[in-house]
Amino acid sequence: MTEQLNFEVPTMADLIARGEEPEILFWVGCFGSYDERAQRTTRDICKILHHVGIKYAVLGTEESCTGDPAKRAGNEFLFQMQAMTNIEVLNGYNIKKIVTGCPHCFNTIKNEYPGLGGNYEVIHHSQLIQQLIDEGKLRAEGGESFKGKKITFHDPCYLGRGNGIYEAPRAALEMLDAQLVEMKRCKVNGLCCGAGGAQMFKEPEPGKKDINVERVEEALALNPQIVATSCPFCMTMLNDGVKFKDQNENVDVLDIAEITVRANGL
């Protein structure tokens, strides 16, 4: 059963009709909108924004794909068409600040859109969470469920090596009464789960081990109870790898937003 939020998630059109403006636009992304597993992260990001009292909005049906998959596949024409459509909507609403739930959306809007006339302050949801922790607005008051657990974090490529963001997602883990353990290949030397290289959309090459299985093997070697990440693409790949390797279902794969919501009892 799909969880229902007990508060309104307004669209930009809703706010404008009421004569209001948001502090921040939440860019949900394709995965966050349509993938059932990623929808859980989307709802938890909304819970965090609502809990701390940030006035935010989503685009709803006015949001379309950032164009990242098209660009990475080499279809620059399609990318620019998708990007310009989004930029027209964003500029029409005079958007200044955007938070994303996906490193791919984050990277594209932050680094690719400015050259096409889309200049915004763009932050990833892990950066927002770190900021709220630093301001004392988020605490691990309800984090008993994580007490003493061993957690390892997988760095999404477009967040880490692509944009140099390593400590923000770890801030949500460091506030827990848990043990953060690092994989051998982490941070700048992190191993890609394969999704960014389109492995999520195809079968592996004959005779080669699935890259996500190789990554999960590194994680499971640490005997963690939780593998954490902050990307819906990585979430899919890691979940599939854990299901393949962890037959006893002892390991959970969770997004930083999900961990934050549980830790704060939201």
Steps between C-alpha positions, in 0.01 A plus 500: 500500500634844407562722801296818508646820644289677761586844365472685170781497247424814299581552136646825372170570327320459836728747676491757223120483499510582873742786443785318676856406407703203625841522664607200298377286212519123553597340168360149537651339189379209286601227744362687797171538317446162338716238671318347798818458706623853425160643590575411862802729491292774335243485780775509762659809347157664517471395866833666578407823321162506676650420841749788496246747362659575165245634254548291190316389189527247219425550132269201480395427143706797378823316590653285228825306464812715540644343186786327682437152349482646151821696544694206645376287209638757255173654385590865551206623291244323719681614815484864397132471410421353843725745681356807327145386580589476869693826503204681350277368780754575775571851375129562455457440874814703579656203682821582686575195716445130428548186710517166320454143617727365225870568430436467126237776508723700735801478268303582186310801635805632685765451233325465163207742521698824557635486146141493373370787710405309815691648793389376841641414839477121499557277802468127550271378778799369696645853502170635629495236774856588603406868515196424718711283731759779534217744586365264764169451320554127459612272782518125550249505784311200362802314370488207743430264211849574365681466835808284472433410137777487243434723199704543183443775244520467123604822324287580191732597216316817400499620860852398599752494222277712277449784749733432794222445755611230744444627853141628473334158477725363772385775738161327528676179601747658739222643717374147568613274782622261234830384352589648161738269314653585164543266207848457359401698193321811626484877452728607213596136439142372520381225268205585275192282554459490122179699462674813374662286231156379385547153652161541665334496159679202346632152567869467597755406238543121463748350745516807723371539854227758547669818623231556763562150639871578522421819688260325737760234572734777620227632726397162640863417581467756780200315648276809514136507598438797269643609166422870459503713187343822371406426140194319361708342223750364753207388717369278220839348423593441864158355583529255212853405604404447863202283402737287291773464765314528832264206497420540871385859450714632784598824326285805426578751225385846605525855372644770723158667508337180624761464775454865601121467522523187716767652721288808562180306555318670212 
